[in-house]
Each structure stands twice: as structure tokens, then as C-alpha cells.
Amino acid sequence: LAFGEVGVKQRIRNVLNYKKPAFWIVIAALASCVVVAVCFLTNPKDDELYAPEPFGHSYSVETVVYADAIYSFTYTSDTAPQYCLTADYVLMEKEAGESDWVLLGNLEEEHLSPLVFDSYFREPAGGAGWLGAPYGPEKLRLDNQSAWSLIVNNTLYYVLMQNNGDVYLAYGYHDADVKYSDVQGSIRWLFKLSVADEEVLSENRVFAEATAYISKSCIYMNLLSSALPDGDSGCRYLIGEDSFTIMNKQTGDVIAVSSPVSWDWQEVSKEEWSALFALEIGVPDIDIYKNPQGMKLSSRYYLFNMDGELWFGDFRSDKVGMWSIYSLVPESSAGATWEYTPALSSRVPAFPFRFNLEYTRIEAECTGGHLIGFDDHDGRGYPQGKTLTVPAGSVLYWSPTAADTDPAIAMASRISFTVYNGDEAVCAGAVSISKTSGTGSAAAIYNAVLVKGDGLVLIQAPDADGALIQALGTYSDSAQPETSSSPAPSEYVESTLENFHIALATDELLNKYNSFHEYNNDEDGTRFIIWTDTEIAKYSCELNISMGIFNSPTVTNGSII
């Protein structure tokens, strides 16, 4: 497996170093899967998890049976989309020539009635739109065994299974505000499907076996884009054993699924990299990476491995080129996590955000859920709302509910905040919050990541629930506001980083590696630089050359270079 039930770092190493197994191992694994599958099939408790035929297959279009004659655009069996009916009643679509499956939604079983079904076809039996087929909507309905339907984005889909086992898919336009008697001609296409050889995805399998990643920073944004290039792409990326899924963090909707993915990384040359960009301005320099690699997930999406750093690229077209590139980090290891358990009276049902900064007030606003000042009861209640001002010494709380009386919880939210010291706005930032798991309003896990805020860092509060926001270089290992001088860098790293590297800072190093984190020891004037493993990987070759200037004998934690 590209990912197993191991630590975060090991999972990253696995996917970055994944190689195809030997052929005999594949055969043995398949045999094992067959045995397990037989066990599942003999368990009646598990049978209810799987939809009946025609689900559990991917399909290609065998014949275009019906095409509404009023449209000039035509499909053939070669140019029509492919469809996938997953084992959990999900309909997916893939356009001809593409490798991304697009999840359309969950199909619901439906009874076909003459008033509804027949009226969706503009042409009667034998009409021009039936392309020589010896039947019309009535015969199709009378010969049908089971039917399922889905309406999404004003598009109607029917999946039909006939008494003889033939499978059809119809789709067209739907307007819920118009009566059935006025919507004749809504079905635009009717396809007869045949089972394809491609492996079928299960939505449940994709989510269960994947590791979630989120964006950490925006590496590149096309100048044609009107979006502000902050660190939040708005998506969650699920990396599975042989699939890559893109989800909307706000709604949970699946945007695209690439499968199967072999995880065969290919070396990326400077020429190949440049060819991905229509505009030369702002193109990331990959010369600083020792072994840049990449893979094409589809005609639109790319994944890059830059010496251990994962980058996700969105390529729009040859004319536009690369639209955006975001660096990805495992969701479980980024920022801070918090569990929403409103049934536990011993815990405040809100995500605490503590600020280890000097401030007189913090002004904040959120997009989903609402903010609460649990430390600032005014005798009538707690101040709360989409916007909130938090005084010095108080904690900013975020609740996933829209109000105290509304049990529905938000999938995601964004908190924008400005920190004031007196009348001066000393810093500002934004936190992206997303629901990563849970059963709904009874319990849920949320993850918070700092996506905007120069000079700030968000970590799990070491000695309290929730998140701690502080300045880079402060290095507090406590959720309480600082009352004395900052602890040594080794104390900070011990509580917040698993692997780090420290060196004495020289002017040469500071000029060369200006993105790294500097720490100043006020007592003796010594300057240190702290690197993470990812940062070390970027410049490993150059660091080895410069090894002679590294010397930090007083640091006892971590690895000393």
C-alpha cells in the first residue's frame, strides 16, 4: 500500500518512494483479496452495504439510442462519456479522453410513471430522435425491471435496468418549477451501456483508505486569476492506494477523482517545467531542488514531488497554462485539531484560539459557525456572532453551529482576525477550519490551519485544549500568555516539532536561507536558525557544502548538523 496505518512521516515516505511490487506479489495479493471477498459475501450483515446489479461496474456507451432532434450536437459511442455505478449507489461520469471521474451524486430508486417518465421525451415511438430503435418511452418503461434517478445542477439522470438485463442511462434538463405537462423534451440523450473492463471505485472505499492532505501555501498563481494567492485552496486532497480525490472543504462535495493512479514519479526537467506555464512571470524556480519529480493525474491535474514536498498543480489549457500550484501537507499533522462533543458538559462546545501576543483587543469574523466570548460574560450572556471583539487576556472561541439553538454544524469555516495593541493594528491573519471526521452534530473532529499571517504560527496548544497562535521566534510551550523571557529554542522545538536542525546563524547563512526561522538569545546575543526536515531537504546539497560553519554544542534536543 502507498499508505498504511503508520505515522504521518512514514506515510509520506511511503507515497514518495512507492514502487510497483514484483509480479508474483501482485498475484499473491489478488488471491488474498479473493479469499477476503468470499468471506464478506458469505456474511449477510455486510451484504446490505452493496447495491445490486447494475451497480458495481463501470460502463461505456454501446449505442446512442435516442438523441433529441432539436440539438445539432451529436454523440457517438466513441465520443460519449463513460459512467460508473459504484457499489454504494454513486453515479460518476468521465468525459472521453479524460482520466478524472467526476462524482455526480447518489442515485435514488424510483418508480416510472407514464405521466412523468414518458413526458420527458420530445419524440414519440418511431420518431426521428430514436435513431432507428424499434421502441419509444412507453415500451422502455414497460420492459423495465428497476430504475434510479438523480437531479443535480438542473440535470436529470435516469439509470434503467430492463427485464433482459440491458442497462440504459438517460440524461437531460430539469426545472423543478415547471409542471410535468410543460417539460416535454427534457431528455436529451439515451445511451445503452455495456460493462467496461476498468476497475470500479467505491466512494466509501476512497474515503476509508485515503490520507487527507490540505494546502499549506500557494506556490504559484496565474496572473489571469482574480483570486488572492493565500495558503488555502479551499480543497481537501485524498491520496489513496491507487486514487487521488479532490473535495470541496466547505461542502464536502467531490470535485474530481483520478483512478487508477500508479504513483510512478517521473523526473521533471527544466524544459518540461517551463512548458507548463504560458506566462513566465512568477514561475517557481525548481533548480534549488535536487530531484524534482512529477506525475500527470489527468489532463488538468498534476502532482509534484520536490525533494519530499508535495505540490498540487491545476493546469487549465495549453493557452492558459498552469493556473495554480499549492504545497500540500497531511491534514492530521498541520495546525491544531479539536473535537466537538456537545454532550460532554465538562467541555466548552467551542474551538478555543489563544493568542500568545501582546494585544489590547482582537477583532475577528468567521464565515461558517459563529464566534463566542466565553471569558467575557456581561451578566446577560456571552457575546457571540459572526463578528466578535475579544479583549486582552480572553480566548477567542469558535462554534461550528450557526447559533446556540441550531444543532446543524458547519463543514468548514474561515476566521479572519486583526490584532490591536492600543490603536495600532500590529498583525492580521486568517485561519481555515475544516471538519475531518465525525458522525454529525453529536461528535466531529475539526482541524485548524493558519493560511494567512506573516510572522505568525498556529500550533496545538501544549497544555490546554485548542490552538495557540504566536509569533515566529516567540517559541512558547504554554498556552498561557508570556510573562517572562522566551524559553530556549530547544524547549520550543521539543514541544512542537518532531525533527529539527539548529545551527549558529552567520550573516552568510541568514542572507542565503532567509526563509528559515531565526531565534535571538537576548542574554548573550547568540543567533540560531531552526530548520524543519522539509526545509533541510530543499537545500541538502548546499548545506553539506557549508557544513563547516555549523556548530551548536549547547543544544541537547534534536539533530545537530
Secondary structure per residue as TSV (DSSP state, phi and psi in degrees):
chain	resnum	aa	ss	phi	psi
A	1	L	-	360.0	146.3
A	2	A	-	-72.4	-27.5
A	3	F	S	-133.1	137.1
A	4	G	-	-127.8	-179.1
A	5	E	S	-80.3	71.2
A	6	V	S	-132.1	-174.7
A	7	G	-	-65.7	164.3
A	8	V	H	-59.7	-45.7
A	9	K	H	-65.6	-38.7
A	10	Q	H	-66.0	-36.7
A	11	R	H	-63.7	-39.4
A	12	I	H	-64.9	-44.6
A	13	R	H	-60.8	-38.9
A	14	N	H	-61.2	-46.8
A	15	V	H	-72.2	-30.7
A	16	L	H	-77.3	-24.3
A	17	N	S	-110.8	14.0
A	18	Y	-	-63.2	133.3
A	19	K	-	-129.2	151.1
A	20	K	-	-63.2	136.3
A	21	P	-	-74.5	163.7
A	22	A	-	-61.6	155.5
A	23	F	H	-60.0	-40.6
A	24	W	H	-67.2	-28.3
A	25	I	H	-69.1	-39.8
A	26	V	H	-60.2	-44.5
A	27	I	H	-61.5	-44.6
A	28	A	H	-62.9	-40.6
A	29	A	H	-65.3	-40.7
A	30	L	H	-63.2	-40.8
A	31	A	H	-61.6	-40.8
A	32	S	H	-63.7	-40.7
A	33	C	H	-62.4	-38.4
A	34	V	H	-61.7	-44.0
A	35	V	H	-61.0	-45.8
A	36	V	H	-63.9	-39.8
A	37	A	H	-61.9	-40.5
A	38	V	H	-62.4	-40.6
A	39	C	H	-60.8	-41.9
A	40	F	H	-66.5	-39.4
A	41	L	H	-67.1	-25.9
A	42	T	T	-87.2	-0.6
A	43	N	-	-101.0	106.2
A	44	P	H	-62.9	-22.3
A	45	K	H	-66.7	-35.4
A	46	D	H	-83.2	-18.3
A	47	D	H	-60.3	-33.2
A	48	E	T	-70.0	-11.0
A	49	L	T	-78.3	-14.9
A	50	Y	S	-113.6	132.3
A	51	A	-	-73.2	153.6
A	52	P	-	-77.0	179.2
A	53	E	T	-58.0	141.2
A	54	P	T	-93.7	14.4
A	55	F	-	-75.4	162.0
A	56	G	S	89.6	18.3
A	57	H	E	-141.0	155.6
A	58	S	E	-101.9	150.5
A	59	Y	E	-132.3	147.5
A	60	S	E	-112.0	162.6
A	61	V	E	-83.1	117.7
A	62	E	E	-82.1	-43.6
A	63	T	E	-146.3	139.5
A	64	V	E	-86.6	106.5
A	65	V	E	-84.0	-39.9
A	66	Y	E	-139.5	135.9
A	67	A	E	-139.5	120.4
A	68	D	-	-56.3	123.8
A	69	A	T	-70.9	-12.4
A	70	I	T	-80.1	-9.2
A	71	Y	-	-101.5	141.0
A	72	S	-	-85.9	-24.3
A	73	F	-	-71.8	136.5
A	74	T	-	-125.9	150.9
A	75	Y	-	-110.8	150.6
A	76	T	-	-120.7	173.4
A	77	S	T	-64.1	-23.8
A	78	D	T	-83.5	-29.1
A	79	T	T	-100.4	-9.9
A	80	A	S	-72.0	156.7
A	81	P	-	-67.8	164.4
A	82	Q	E	-98.2	155.9
A	83	Y	E	-131.1	150.6
A	84	C	E	-130.4	124.9
A	85	L	E	-106.8	101.5
A	86	T	-	-74.8	168.2
A	87	A	T	-70.6	-7.2
A	88	D	T	-118.4	36.4
A	89	Y	S	67.2	24.2
A	90	V	E	-98.8	135.8
A	91	L	E	-99.9	124.8
A	92	M	E	-120.0	154.2
A	93	E	E	-133.6	143.8
A	94	K	E	-137.5	122.0
A	95	E	-	-69.5	152.1
A	96	A	T	-58.4	133.4
A	97	G	T	85.2	-6.4
A	98	E	-	-99.2	161.8
A	99	S	-	-115.2	-2.9
A	100	D	E	-91.3	128.1
A	101	W	E	-84.6	131.5
A	102	V	E	-104.5	122.5
A	103	L	E	-78.0	121.9
A	104	L	E	-92.0	-38.1
A	105	G	E	150.6	-175.9
A	106	N	E	-92.2	128.6
A	107	L	-	-80.7	141.1
A	108	E	E	-116.5	138.0
A	109	E	E	-66.8	143.2
A	110	E	-	-145.2	145.9
A	111	H	-	-89.2	131.4
A	112	L	-	-84.5	120.8
A	113	S	-	-112.3	148.6
A	114	P	H	-59.3	-39.2
A	115	L	H	-62.2	-38.9
A	116	V	H	-91.4	-59.6
A	117	F	H	-64.5	-50.6
A	118	D	G	-62.8	-33.0
A	119	S	G	-72.6	-13.4
A	120	Y	G	-74.9	-14.6
A	121	F	-	-99.3	126.8
A	122	R	S	-72.5	-37.9
A	123	E	S	-94.2	134.1
A	124	P	-	-75.8	177.6
A	125	A	T	-56.9	134.3
A	126	G	T	81.2	-0.9
A	127	G	-	-70.6	171.1
A	128	A	G	-61.0	-31.0
A	129	G	G	-72.1	-12.9
A	130	W	G	-86.2	2.1
A	131	L	T	49.4	43.5
A	132	G	T	83.5	-1.3
A	133	A	-	-69.4	141.2
A	134	P	S	-83.5	24.1
A	135	Y	-	-150.7	170.5
A	136	G	-	-129.9	-164.8
A	137	P	H	-61.9	-33.9
A	138	E	H	-66.1	-48.2
A	139	K	H	-64.3	-39.0
A	140	L	H	-60.4	-40.5
A	141	R	H	-71.2	-43.2
A	142	L	H	-68.9	-30.0
A	143	D	T	-86.9	3.5
A	144	N	E	-86.8	141.3
A	145	Q	E	-94.5	-47.9
A	146	S	E	-144.5	151.8
A	147	A	E	-141.1	146.4
A	148	W	E	-135.0	148.2
A	149	S	E	-136.4	161.5
A	150	L	E	-153.8	134.0
A	151	I	E	-119.4	120.3
A	152	V	E	-144.5	130.6
A	153	N	T	52.6	45.7
A	154	N	T	61.2	23.6
A	155	T	E	-118.7	134.3
A	156	L	E	-104.6	133.6
A	157	Y	E	-123.4	137.0
A	158	Y	E	-121.8	134.2
A	159	V	E	-114.0	123.5
A	160	L	E	-120.1	132.8
A	161	M	E	-116.6	117.1
A	162	Q	E	-79.1	166.9
A	163	N	T	-61.1	-28.8
A	164	N	T	-88.8	4.3
A	165	G	S	95.7	-8.3
A	166	D	-	-65.9	145.0
A	167	V	E	-118.3	131.8
A	168	Y	E	-124.7	150.7
A	169	L	E	-130.2	128.1
A	170	A	E	-118.7	142.7
A	171	Y	E	-149.8	154.3
A	172	G	E	-171.6	-152.6
A	173	Y	E	-102.9	151.5
A	174	H	-	-141.1	135.3
A	175	D	-	-128.6	110.5
A	176	A	T	-67.9	-18.7
A	177	D	T	-87.1	-4.6
A	178	V	S	-107.0	139.5
A	179	K	-	-68.3	153.1
A	180	Y	G	-56.9	-34.7
A	181	S	G	-66.8	-14.0
A	182	D	G	-108.7	5.8
A	183	V	-	-114.9	22.7
A	184	Q	T	-58.6	138.0
A	185	G	T	95.0	12.1
A	186	S	-	-69.5	-34.6
A	187	I	E	-74.4	123.8
A	188	R	E	-98.8	-36.7
A	189	W	E	-134.9	145.8
A	190	L	E	-132.2	119.9
A	191	F	E	-112.1	138.5
A	192	K	E	-90.4	127.8
A	193	L	E	-102.4	152.6
A	194	S	E	-131.5	145.7
A	195	V	E	-65.1	131.0
A	196	A	-	-93.7	168.3
A	197	D	S	-84.7	-9.9
A	198	E	S	-69.9	146.6
A	199	E	-	-64.6	144.2
A	200	V	-	-97.1	133.3
A	201	L	-	-85.7	147.0
A	202	S	-	-112.0	129.3
A	203	E	H	-59.0	-41.9
A	204	N	H	-62.5	-38.8
A	205	R	H	-67.2	-40.6
A	206	V	H	-59.1	-45.3
A	207	F	H	-73.6	-36.0
A	208	A	H	-72.6	-35.2
A	209	E	S	-102.3	7.4
A	210	A	-	-104.7	155.5
A	211	T	E	-105.0	129.1
A	212	A	E	-84.7	134.8
A	213	Y	E	-121.8	152.8
A	214	I	E	-131.8	165.3
A	215	S	E	-78.0	143.5
A	216	K	E	-106.1	-40.7
A	217	S	E	-154.2	156.7
A	218	C	E	-91.3	113.7
A	219	I	E	-79.8	-35.1
A	220	Y	E	-155.1	139.7
A	221	M	E	-135.7	126.7
A	222	N	-	-59.3	138.9
A	223	L	T	-63.4	-19.9
A	224	L	T	-76.1	-13.6
A	225	S	-	-79.2	141.1
A	226	S	-	-92.7	-3.1
A	227	A	S	-76.0	144.9
A	228	L	-	-78.0	128.8
A	229	P	-	-79.5	69.0
A	230	D	-	-92.5	-173.7
A	231	G	S	-79.3	-9.7
A	232	D	-	-100.4	114.6
A	233	S	-	-81.2	-13.3
A	234	G	S	84.1	5.8
A	235	C	E	-123.2	157.7
A	236	R	E	-114.3	139.5
A	237	Y	E	-117.9	120.3
A	238	L	E	-103.4	115.4
A	239	I	E	-101.0	112.0
A	240	G	-	-104.4	-175.1
A	241	E	S	-58.5	-41.9
A	242	D	S	-143.2	30.7
A	243	S	-	-148.4	157.6
A	244	F	E	-135.1	119.9
A	245	T	E	-119.8	135.8
A	246	I	E	-111.0	126.2
A	247	M	E	-122.8	151.6
A	248	N	E	-80.3	120.1
A	249	K	T	-64.7	-33.1
A	250	Q	T	-72.3	-43.8
A	251	T	T	-104.4	-20.3
A	252	G	-	83.2	0.9
A	253	D	-	-70.5	143.5
A	254	V	E	-82.6	125.8
A	255	I	E	-88.0	-44.6
A	256	A	E	-159.5	151.2
A	257	V	E	-130.1	123.9
A	258	S	E	-103.6	121.0
A	259	S	-	-161.8	141.8
A	260	P	-	-81.6	149.8
A	261	V	-	-114.7	125.8
A	262	S	-	-88.4	-13.6
A	263	W	-	60.1	38.3
A	264	D	-	-93.5	102.7
A	265	W	-	-74.2	139.5
A	266	Q	E	-117.1	141.6
A	267	E	E	-63.5	137.8
A	268	V	-	-107.1	115.5
A	269	S	-	-81.0	165.3
A	270	K	H	-62.8	-36.7
A	271	E	H	-68.0	-43.0
A	272	E	H	-64.2	-38.4
A	273	W	H	-64.9	-45.7
A	274	S	H	-63.7	-32.8
A	275	A	H	-67.2	-16.8
A	276	L	T	-78.7	-11.1
A	277	F	B	-116.1	125.8
A	278	A	S	-78.8	-28.4
A	279	L	-	-113.0	135.1
A	280	E	-	-84.6	-13.3
A	281	I	T	-73.6	128.2
A	282	G	T	79.5	8.1
A	283	V	-	-66.1	127.8
A	284	P	-	-61.0	139.6
A	285	D	-	-85.7	117.1
A	286	I	-	-98.4	3.8
A	287	D	T	-65.8	-22.3
A	288	I	T	-77.5	-8.0
A	289	Y	-	-99.6	138.4
A	290	K	S	-72.6	-39.1
A	291	N	S	-140.8	71.6
A	292	P	E	-69.0	130.0
A	293	Q	E	-132.6	163.7
A	294	G	E	-161.3	170.6
A	295	M	E	-150.0	146.0
A	296	K	E	-92.7	109.3
A	297	L	-	-75.5	-34.2
A	298	S	S	-161.5	-173.4
A	299	S	S	-67.3	-16.3
A	300	R	S	-110.4	-36.2
A	301	Y	E	-109.2	140.2
A	302	Y	E	-128.0	152.1
A	303	L	E	-127.3	132.7
A	304	F	E	-120.6	145.4
A	305	N	E	-117.2	101.6
A	306	M	E	-101.4	84.7
A	307	D	T	52.1	43.9
A	308	G	T	101.0	-10.5
A	309	E	E	-95.3	130.5
A	310	L	E	-91.5	128.2
A	311	W	E	-119.3	139.0
A	312	F	E	-112.3	125.7
A	313	G	E	-114.5	137.9
A	314	D	E	-111.4	107.2
A	315	F	E	-102.5	117.0
A	316	R	E	-85.4	-45.7
A	317	S	E	-170.8	169.0
A	318	D	T	-63.2	-32.5
A	319	K	T	-75.8	-40.5
A	320	V	T	-88.1	-34.8
A	321	G	E	77.8	-157.4
A	322	M	E	-65.0	129.4
A	323	W	E	-91.1	-44.2
A	324	S	E	-156.0	154.8
A	325	I	E	-136.2	128.3
A	326	Y	E	-122.2	140.9
A	327	S	E	-81.6	141.9
A	328	L	E	-113.9	146.3
A	329	V	E	-135.3	152.0
A	330	P	E	-59.1	132.7
A	331	E	G	-60.8	-33.7
A	332	S	G	-70.3	-19.0
A	333	S	G	-109.0	0.4
A	334	A	S	-103.4	137.4
A	335	G	S	65.4	-134.6
A	336	A	E	-135.5	149.5
A	337	T	E	-115.0	156.0
A	338	W	E	-151.6	141.1
A	339	E	E	-103.9	126.5
A	340	Y	E	-90.2	109.9
A	341	T	-	-134.0	79.7
A	342	P	T	-64.2	-19.6
A	343	A	T	-72.9	-19.6
A	344	L	-	-85.8	109.4
A	345	S	T	-70.7	-17.0
A	346	S	T	-78.4	-10.9
A	347	R	S	-118.8	139.8
A	348	V	-	-67.8	128.3
A	349	P	S	-79.8	50.2
A	350	A	S	-153.1	151.1
A	351	F	E	-80.5	115.5
A	352	P	E	-83.1	137.0
A	353	F	E	-123.1	110.2
A	354	R	E	-98.9	143.1
A	355	F	E	-115.0	112.4
A	356	N	E	-89.9	64.2
A	357	L	S	-138.5	160.5
A	358	E	-	-83.1	117.7
A	359	Y	-	-153.8	154.0
A	360	T	S	-101.0	-25.5
A	361	R	E	-162.6	158.0
A	362	I	E	-127.8	125.9
A	363	E	E	-102.6	127.0
A	364	A	E	-137.1	154.7
A	365	E	E	-145.8	152.6
A	366	C	E	-131.4	160.0
A	367	T	S	-95.1	-38.5
A	368	G	S	-123.2	153.1
A	369	G	S	69.3	-154.8
A	370	H	E	-154.2	162.4
A	371	L	E	-98.9	146.7
A	372	I	E	-136.8	143.4
A	373	G	-	-106.5	80.1
A	374	F	T	-67.3	-16.5
A	375	D	T	-90.3	0.6
A	376	D	-	-131.1	50.1
A	377	H	-	-63.6	130.1
A	378	D	-	-101.7	15.5
A	379	G	S	95.1	-21.8
A	380	R	S	-112.2	-23.6
A	381	G	-	165.6	-177.6
A	382	Y	-	-91.4	134.8
A	383	P	-	-63.3	136.1
A	384	Q	E	-159.3	161.6
A	385	G	E	153.0	-174.7
A	386	K	S	-69.3	-26.8
A	387	T	E	-120.8	150.6
A	388	L	E	-158.2	143.1
A	389	T	E	-110.4	124.0
A	390	V	E	-107.5	124.0
A	391	P	E	-77.3	170.1
A	392	A	T	-57.3	137.2
A	393	G	T	86.3	-9.0
A	394	S	-	-97.2	159.7
A	395	V	-	-101.8	140.2
A	396	L	E	-88.3	123.7
A	397	Y	E	-111.8	140.3
A	398	W	E	-120.2	128.3
A	399	S	E	-107.1	138.4
A	400	P	S	-72.7	-10.1
A	401	T	B	-86.2	153.8
A	402	A	S	-72.4	-26.4
A	403	A	S	-160.5	165.6
A	404	D	T	-60.1	-29.5
A	405	T	T	-91.1	-5.5
A	406	D	-	-103.7	114.6
A	407	P	-	-77.7	-15.3
A	408	A	-	-65.3	138.3
A	409	I	B	-113.2	151.1
A	410	A	-	-79.6	144.4
A	411	M	S	-73.3	-33.9
A	412	A	E	-157.0	163.6
A	413	S	E	-157.6	163.6
A	414	R	E	-133.2	122.9
A	415	I	E	-104.0	120.4
A	416	S	E	-103.1	134.6
A	417	F	E	-138.7	151.8
A	418	T	E	-129.0	129.7
A	419	V	E	-99.9	125.7
A	420	Y	E	-113.5	140.9
A	421	N	E	-121.8	99.0
A	422	G	T	73.1	-131.7
A	423	D	T	-91.5	-3.8
A	424	E	E	-91.9	128.9
A	425	A	E	-81.4	105.7
A	426	V	E	-84.1	-29.4
A	427	C	E	-163.7	163.7
A	428	A	E	-145.5	158.0
A	429	G	E	-166.4	-177.6
A	430	A	E	-146.0	142.5
A	431	V	E	-119.3	130.3
A	432	S	E	-99.5	125.1
A	433	I	E	-115.1	133.4
A	434	S	E	-140.9	145.4
A	435	K	E	-79.5	123.7
A	436	T	E	-102.0	-27.6
A	437	S	E	-165.6	172.1
A	438	G	E	133.9	171.8
A	439	T	S	-105.5	11.0
A	440	G	S	116.5	-138.7
A	441	S	S	-73.2	-12.9
A	442	A	S	-82.3	-34.8
A	443	A	-	-163.9	144.7
A	444	A	E	-161.8	153.1
A	445	I	E	-109.2	130.0
A	446	Y	E	-118.1	147.1
A	447	N	E	-120.8	134.9
A	448	A	E	-117.8	133.1
A	449	V	E	-132.2	135.8
A	450	L	E	-77.1	115.8
A	451	V	E	-108.4	-6.8
A	452	K	E	-154.1	135.4
A	453	G	-	145.0	85.4
A	454	D	T	-62.8	131.7
A	455	G	T	81.5	5.3
A	456	L	E	-114.3	159.9
A	457	V	E	-141.9	142.5
A	458	L	E	-114.9	125.6
A	459	I	E	-132.6	167.5
A	460	Q	E	-66.9	129.8
A	461	A	-	-60.9	122.2
A	462	P	T	-64.0	-37.2
A	463	D	T	-124.4	23.7
A	464	A	S	-156.2	168.4
A	465	D	S	-74.4	146.8
A	466	G	S	95.5	-154.6
A	467	A	E	-113.8	155.2
A	468	L	E	-124.3	124.7
A	469	I	E	-110.1	126.9
A	470	Q	E	-149.4	173.7
A	471	A	E	-83.3	143.0
A	472	L	T	-59.9	129.5
A	473	G	T	100.8	-12.6
A	474	T	T	-79.7	-48.0
A	475	Y	-	57.2	50.7
A	476	S	-	-82.3	141.7
A	477	D	S	-106.4	22.3
A	478	S	S	-134.9	149.0
A	479	A	S	-81.2	-8.1
A	480	Q	S	-83.6	149.6
A	481	P	-	-59.1	146.3
A	482	E	-	-68.2	133.2
A	483	T	-	-119.9	-6.0
A	484	S	S	-139.4	-176.0
A	485	S	-	-63.8	154.8
A	486	S	-	-64.9	143.1
A	487	P	-	-68.5	168.4
A	488	A	-	-63.5	154.6
A	489	P	H	-59.3	-30.9
A	490	S	H	-64.4	-33.1
A	491	E	H	-69.0	-40.1
A	492	Y	H	-63.2	-48.3
A	493	V	H	-65.3	-35.5
A	494	E	H	-60.4	-31.9
A	495	S	H	-95.6	-16.7
A	496	T	H	-125.0	-19.2
A	497	L	-	-127.5	137.7
A	498	E	S	-78.6	-41.9
A	499	N	S	-133.1	129.9
A	500	F	E	-148.9	169.4
A	501	H	E	-139.9	135.2
A	502	I	E	-124.4	140.1
A	503	A	E	-141.3	153.7
A	504	L	E	-64.9	136.6
A	505	A	-	-88.6	127.1
A	506	T	-	-111.2	162.5
A	507	D	H	-59.0	-35.7
A	508	E	H	-62.4	-44.1
A	509	L	H	-67.0	-43.3
A	510	L	H	-62.7	-37.6
A	511	N	H	-71.4	-35.4
A	512	K	H	-81.2	-38.4
A	513	Y	S	-119.3	62.0
A	514	N	T	-75.6	-4.3
A	515	S	T	-88.2	-6.4
A	516	F	S	-86.1	170.9
A	517	H	E	-95.1	119.6
A	518	E	E	-96.2	141.4
A	519	Y	E	-124.4	130.3
A	520	N	E	-108.0	124.8
A	521	N	-	-89.1	109.3
A	522	D	T	-67.0	-23.8
A	523	E	T	-70.6	-46.2
A	524	D	T	-121.0	4.6
A	525	G	-	77.6	5.6
A	526	T	-	-70.0	139.4
A	527	R	E	-111.9	133.9
A	528	F	E	-118.0	156.3
A	529	I	E	-121.2	134.3
A	530	I	E	-111.4	127.3
A	531	W	E	-113.7	149.0
A	532	T	E	-92.4	170.5
A	533	D	H	-59.6	-39.2
A	534	T	H	-63.3	-42.3
A	535	E	H	-67.3	-37.4
A	536	I	H	-60.8	-40.2
A	537	A	H	-61.1	-33.8
A	538	K	H	-61.5	-39.4
A	539	Y	T	-120.7	28.7
A	540	S	H	-57.6	-41.2
A	541	C	H	-64.4	-47.6
A	542	E	H	-66.1	-35.5
A	543	L	H	-66.7	-37.9
A	544	N	H	-63.1	-39.6
A	545	I	H	-63.9	-36.6
A	546	S	T	-93.0	13.0
A	547	M	G	-57.4	-27.1
A	548	G	G	-61.8	-22.3
A	549	I	G	-95.2	1.2
A	550	F	-	-87.8	127.5
A	551	N	-	-161.1	115.7
A	552	S	-	-144.6	71.9
A	553	P	T	-70.7	-17.3
A	554	T	T	-87.2	-11.0
A	555	V	-	-86.3	130.7
A	556	T	-	-108.8	-12.8
A	557	N	S	-106.3	148.8
A	558	G	S	81.8	-166.4
A	559	S	E	-105.0	135.0
A	560	I	E	-101.6	129.4
A	561	I	-	-94.2	360.0
